[in-house]
Amino acid sequence: EKCRGSPPPPPPCRESSKSHCCSTMDTVLGIKGDGFTMIVADRTSARSIMVFNQAEDKITELDSHKIIGQSGPQCDTANFAEYIQKNMTLYELNNDMKLSTFATANFMRRQLATALRKGPYQTNILLGGYDEGAGASLYFLDLYSALTPVNFGAHGYASNFCLSIFDREYKEGMSVEEAKAVIDKCIAELHTRFLISQPNFLIKIVDKDGVRVMEA
């Protein structure tokens, strides 16, 4: 449900409903380890045949212990991330408590589902967070408002190359170094096999100490 006193969500990008290619060309990867969640995204901002820059940050910090990696047109990803982020802050101010990662995932899913029959946001999301007691978690959401907790996930054409690597290499209780090694294999595979050039990647980790950036 919407937080008390929250404004209506911003309208989705009108152009985004015309083509699905914008979201599939982005790469977003996620993996859950022992007490942390790692989310990775490419840094290329492009449209049609034009590359705008290769230093885009597609991983938004919702609060001190929650991050989302998004694929999709920039208008939809920016609008949706900001709407969720500000409503989480409003909820905390109204109730003197933060939303859990589970509650945040379901709030995001509700907003995607509500918009689905009106003007869908063309954004696919991996949500990573850390909660005291519950520990680290990773949630997979898509533009059709599907939601499920996962140990690893991928959005975009990259899923064709990376899911098999995750399936083979993932194990329970991975350390940060082990998870980073799996991500490195995924990035190497994309650089070798993927038609689209994605030279730069950004890695963010969320754990009990908060969010930090790791060198790709």
N, C-alpha and C positions, 0 to 999 in steps of 0.2 A: 504494500500500500504506500501511497505518497506520504511523506512526512507532513506533520501538521504545519500549515502555513507555507508550504513549498509552492513555488511558482509552477505553471505548466511547463512541460518539457519543450525545448526548442524544436522547431520544425526540422525534419530530416532534409538532407540535401536533395533537391528535386532531380538533379542530374544523375544521382547514384542509382536510381531505379532503372535506368536505361541499359546499364551494362554490368555484368558480374565480374568482368576481367580485373577491375580495379582492386578488388579485395583478394583475388587469387594470386596476383602478382606480388603481393606482400608476403613476407615470411615471419611467422611468429611461432616460437617453440617454447615449451615449458617442461620442467621436470621437478619432481618432489623428492627430496632427500631426507636425511636424518636431521630433523629440526630446522629445515630451510626449504624454500622454494626458489627455483631459478627460472627466470623468464628471459628469453632472447628474442631480438627482433632485428631485421635488416634496417639500415639507415638511409635507404634510397627513397626519395620523394619524386614520383614521376607521374605523368599522365600522357596517355596515347604514346607517341614516339619521343616525347620530350622528358629528359631528366632535369628536375629543378635543382636538387642538391643531394648530396650523399652524407649528410650529417643530421638527418631527422631523428628525433627521439619519439619512438612509437610506444614507449612504455611509460605510462602515467602513474605517479604516486598518488593514490586516493587518500591515504593518511600515512601515519608513521609506520604502519605494519601491513599495508595492503598495496599491491600494484596490479595494473592490468596492461597486457600487451594486446594491441588491436591491429587488425588489418581492415582495409577499406578506404573509401574516399576521405580525404582529410577533413572535409566539412562535417561528415557524419561522425568520424572518430573524435574530433575535437569537441563538437557539440555534446555528444553523448557522455564522454569522459568528464567534461566540466559539469554537466548537469548532475551526474552521479556524485562527483566529488563534493559539490556545494551542498547537496541534499544530505550527505553524510555528516558534513560539518553542522548543518542546521539541526539534524537529529541529535547530535551530541550536545549542542547548546540547549535544546529544549528538554532533553531527558537526563543530562549530566552523565551520559555513558555512551561509549562508542558501539557502532554496529559490529558484530562479529563477522568473520569472513563468510560464514554460512549465510547470515542474514543479508550481507551485502550481495552475495551471489543471487539470492532469491529476489531482492529488490531490483537488481539489474534485469533479471529474467522477466519480472513483471512489467517493467518499462518497455522492454523489447516486444513482449507479447501484446501490450496495449497498443503500441505503434504499428504492429504488424498489419492490421486491416485498415489502417488509416494512411500511413506513409512510413513504411518500414525504414529503420536505420540499416544501412548496408555496412554493418560492422560485425566482425567475428572476434571473439574475446577469449583470452586466457587470464583468469584471475588467480593471483597468488597471494597468500597471506599467512600470518602467524598469530595465533591466539594463545594466551596463557591457559594451560589445561588441555586444550584441544591440539596444540602444536601447529605444525605447518600443514597447509592444504593447497590444492590446486583444482580449479574449476574450469570446465570447458563450456563456453556459450557460443551459439551461432546466431546469425541474423534472423533465424526462424524461432528464436527464443528457446531452443533446446538447451538444457542444463544438466550436467553430470559431473560428479567429482572424478578426477583421474589421477594417475601417478605420473603420466606424461601426456603431452598433447602437441598438436601442430595444426596451424591454419595456413591456407594457401596451397599453391602447387607444390611447395616444399614437402607437404605431407606425403606425397608420392615417393619421395626419396628418403625421408627421415623416420617415418613410422616403423619401418622394418629394422632400422638401426636401434631405435628405442626398444622395440620388442625383443631384440637379441641381447642388448647390453644392459637393460634395466634390471636392477635387483633392489630388494628392500634394504633400507638403512644405508643408502649411499652417502659417502662423504662429499664435501664440496669439490674436492679434487677429482673424485670419480665421476661426479655429474658433469664437471667441466670437460673431462676427457670424452664423454659421450657427445656433448655439444660440439666439441672440436671435430669429431668424426662426422657429425651432421653437416657442419659448415664446409668441411673439406669435400664431402660428397656433392653438395650444392655447387661449389666452385668447379668441380670436375664435370658434373652431368647436367646441371640446370642450364637451360638456354638463356635465361635472363641473368644479366650481370648484377650481382649484389656484393660489391667488394668489401663493404663495411658492416659490421654487426655490433650491437650493443647488448651487454649482459647486465642484468640487475638481480640481486639476491635479497630476499626478505627472510629474516630470522628473528630471534628473540631480541636482538640488538637494533632492529629496524631495517631500513633499506640501504643498500650500498651498491655501487657500480663496480663491476669486475672487468678487467681488461679482456677483450675478445681475442 
